[in-house]
């Protein structure tokens, strides 16, 4: 979050960045990051909407949860924030945040008028599940690992301001909070087919054509299952497309909000 005027507060035990006025859009970041990863979206969307971006538990300025945890614990940590809003929100999540957003949309349909799952996983292949669980198992919760392998999965080998920002966040994140979140994400099976097929609101599934783990096939499969699903594949994007392809992501979220609030 850059040029937008930001207000930080604590809501339901989470440190939250809040910008703009109007109908609410809630943005949920992924493992190892923080609310600032949504900077471009906050700048663009807060012109017409209220943008609310929490630091997830154990990230940024939010305290970590009590171990052990599962994905449901992160859902339960965010749910009071959304239930406390005066009207239903568009809820968008990236990576682990996408899984949380989808589960919240299923649990609290009266509080979510549209959901966007960006770079979300669905029905991982056994080898992919084993690989992410092995990465989670390698974390000791005491010292953060060299982020280079993660950054190469997210960005490739080319440097960029977005890569530099993520490098700093991955080095600064609370090691125990990072391990807890990574483990919850790695062990999560993702949304079930039934959960997706019973979503009551419009649902956007988007990913990058170069994302090796949250693949276009996954997003297309989820969109086909949803009652009111749609898919976006940004062909030259990888995992961190909210940052690397910020204009495209901001525009599609604005379109989704316009659709439900027009």
C-alpha positions in Angstrom: 0.0 0.0 0.0 1.7 3.1 -1.2 0.1 6.5 -2.0 -3.3 5.7 -0.4 -4.0 7.2 3.0 -3.9 4.3 5.3 -5.3 3.8 8.8 -4.0 0.9 10.9 -6.2 -0.5 13.7 -6.7 -3.7 15.6 -9.9 -5.6 14.7 -10.7 -9.0 16.3 -7.1 -9.4 17.3 -5.7 -8.7 13.8 -3.7 -5.7 12.7 -5.7 -4.2 9.8 -4.9 -1.6 7.2 -8.0 0.3 6.1 -8.3 2.8 3.2 -11.0 4.6 1.3 -14.8 4.8 1.9 -17.7 2.9 0.4 -18.7 -0.7 0.1 -16.1 -3.0 1.5 -13.5 -5.1 -0.3 -11.4 -7.4 2.0 -8.0 -8.6 0.8 -6.3 -11.6 2.3 -2.6 -12.2 1.7 -0.6 -15.4 1.5 2.0 -17.2 3.6 5.0 -15.1 4.5 3.7 -11.8 3.3 1.6 -9.1 4.9 -1.2 -6.6 4.1 1.3 -4.4 2.2 1.4 -6.9 -0.6 -1.9 -5.5 -1.7 -0.5 -2.0 -2.1 -1.5 -1.6 -5.8 -5.0 -2.9 -5.2 -5.5 -0.6 -2.2 -4.4 2.4 -4.3 -6.7 1.5 -7.2 -9.8 0.1 -5.4 -10.0 2.6 -2.5 -10.9 5.4 -4.9 -14.5 3.9 -5.0 -14.5 1.4 -2.1 -13.4 0.8 1.4 -10.4 -1.6 1.3 -9.6 -3.7 4.3 -6.4 -5.7 4.4 -5.5 -7.6 7.6 -2.1 -8.9 8.5 -2.8 -12.6 8.9 -2.0 -14.2 12.2 1.8 -14.5 12.7 2.5 -12.1 9.9 3.1 -8.3 9.8 1.9 -6.8 13.1 -0.6 -9.5 13.9 0.2 -12.0 16.8 0.5 -15.6 15.8 -2.1 -18.2 16.8 -1.6 -20.9 19.5 -0.1 -24.0 18.0 -1.0 -26.4 16.5 -3.2 -24.9 13.8 -5.1 -25.8 10.7 -6.5 -23.7 7.9 -9.8 -23.5 9.8 -8.0 -21.7 12.6 -7.0 -18.9 10.1 -10.6 -18.8 8.8 -11.9 -18.4 12.3 -9.4 -15.6 13.0 -10.5 -13.6 9.9 -14.3 -14.3 10.1 -15.0 -11.9 13.0 -13.5 -9.1 10.9 -15.9 -9.8 8.0 -18.9 -10.4 10.3 -18.3 -7.0 11.9 -18.6 -5.1 8.7 -21.9 -3.1 8.2 -22.7 -4.8 4.9 -21.6 -7.8 2.8 -18.1 -7.6 1.3 -16.2 -8.7 -1.8 -13.6 -11.0 -0.3 -10.4 -11.7 -2.3 -7.5 -13.9 -1.3 -4.2 -14.8 -2.7 -2.6 -18.2 -2.4 -3.4 -19.4 1.2 -5.6 -16.3 1.4 -7.6 -17.7 -1.5 -8.4 -20.9 0.4 -9.4 -18.8 3.4 -11.6 -16.5 1.3 -13.4 -19.5 -0.3 -14.1 -21.1 3.1 -15.4 -17.8 4.5 -17.7 -17.4 1.5 -19.1 -20.8 2.3 -19.4 -20.3 6.0 -20.9 -16.8 6.0 -22.8 -16.4 2.7 -24.8 -13.5 4.1 -21.6 -11.5 4.7 -19.9 -12.2 1.3 -21.4 -10.9 -1.9 -18.6 -12.1 -4.1 -15.4 -14.0 -3.7 -12.1 -14.0 -5.7 -9.5 -16.8 -5.3 -6.2 -15.7 -6.8 -3.5 -18.3 -7.4 -5.4 -20.8 -5.3 -4.7 -24.5 -5.2 -7.2 -27.3 -5.9 -6.8 -31.0 -5.7 -3.0 -31.0 -5.7 -1.3 -34.0 -7.4 0.3 -36.4 -4.8 3.8 -35.3 -5.8 2.9 -31.6 -5.5 1.3 -32.2 -2.1 4.4 -34.1 -0.9 6.7 -31.3 -2.1 4.9 -28.6 -0.3 4.6 -30.7 2.9 8.4 -31.4 2.7 9.1 -27.6 2.4 6.8 -27.0 5.5 8.6 -29.8 7.4 12.0 -28.3 6.7 11.1 -25.1 8.7 12.3 -25.1 12.3 10.3 -22.1 13.5 13.4 -20.5 14.9 15.2 -19.0 11.9 13.7 -18.2 8.5 15.3 -20.0 5.6 17.0 -18.4 2.6 14.0 -17.1 0.6 15.7 -17.6 -2.8 14.0 -20.9 -3.7 10.6 -19.4 -2.8 11.3 -16.3 -4.8 12.4 -18.3 -7.8 9.1 -20.2 -7.7 7.2 -17.0 -7.4 9.1 -14.8 -9.8 11.7 -16.8 -11.7 15.3 -15.6 -11.6 14.8 -12.0 -12.8 15.0 -9.2 -10.3 12.3 -6.6 -9.7 11.0 -4.2 -7.1 8.2 -6.7 -6.3 10.8 -9.5 -5.8 12.9 -7.3 -3.5 9.8 -6.4 -1.4 8.9 -10.1 -1.0 12.5 -11.0 -0.1 12.4 -8.4 2.7 9.0 -9.7 4.0 10.1 -13.3 3.9 13.2 -12.5 5.9 11.3 -10.4 8.5 8.3 -12.6 9.1 8.0 -14.2 12.5 9.7 -17.7 12.0 7.3 -19.5 14.2 4.2 -17.8 12.7 5.6 -18.6 9.2 6.1 -22.3 10.0 2.6 -22.5 11.5 1.0 -20.9 8.4 3.1 -22.8 5.9 2.2 -26.1 7.7 -1.5 -25.3 7.7 -1.3 -24.4 4.0 0.7 -27.4 3.1 -1.7 -29.8 4.9 -4.8 -28.1 3.6 -6.6 -30.2 0.9 -8.1 -27.0 -0.5 -11.8 -26.5 -1.2 -13.9 -29.5 -1.8 -15.9 -29.9 -4.9 -19.1 -29.7 -2.9 -17.9 -26.5 -1.2 -17.3 -24.8 -4.5 -20.5 -26.1 -6.1 -22.6 -24.7 -3.3 -21.1 -21.2 -3.2 -24.0 -18.8 -3.1 -22.2 -15.7 -4.6 -20.3 -14.9 -7.8 -16.8 -16.5 -7.7 -13.7 -15.5 -9.6 -10.8 -17.9 -10.0 -7.7 -16.4 -11.4 -4.1 -17.4 -11.7 -1.0 -17.0 -13.9 -0.1 -19.1 -16.9 3.4 -19.5 -15.5 2.3 -20.5 -11.9 3.6 -24.0 -11.5 1.7 -24.9 -8.3 -1.6 -22.9 -8.6 -2.2 -23.9 -12.2 -4.6 -22.6 -14.8 -6.2 -26.1 -14.8 -7.0 -25.7 -11.1 -8.6 -22.3 -11.6 -10.6 -23.6 -14.6 -11.8 -26.6 -12.7 -13.0 -24.5 -9.8 -14.8 -22.0 -12.0 -16.6 -24.9 -13.8 -17.8 -26.3 -10.5 -19.1 -23.0 -9.1 -22.7 -22.0 -9.8 -21.6 -18.5 -10.8 -18.0 -19.0 -11.6 -15.6 -17.3 -14.0 -11.9 -17.7 -14.7 -9.0 -15.4 -15.6 -5.6 -16.7 -16.6 -2.9 -14.0 -17.1 -0.7 -15.9 -19.4 2.6 -14.3 -18.7 2.1 -14.1 -14.9 3.4 -16.4 -12.2 2.5 -16.7 -8.6 2.8 -13.1 -7.4 0.5 -11.6 -10.0 -1.3 -9.2 -7.6 2.1 -7.4 -7.5 3.7 -8.2 -10.9 0.4 -7.7 -12.9 -1.2 -5.3 -10.5 -3.2 -3.4 -13.1 -4.8 -6.6 -14.4 -5.7 -7.8 -10.9 -7.0 -4.5 -9.7 -9.2 -4.2 -12.8 -10.7 -7.6 -12.5 -11.5 -7.1 -8.8 -13.1 -3.7 -9.7 -15.2 -5.4 -12.4 -16.3 -8.0 -9.9 -17.3 -5.3 -7.4 -19.1 -3.4 -10.1 -21.0 -6.5 -11.1 -22.4 -7.2 -7.6 -23.0 -3.6 -6.7 -24.3 -2.1 -9.9 
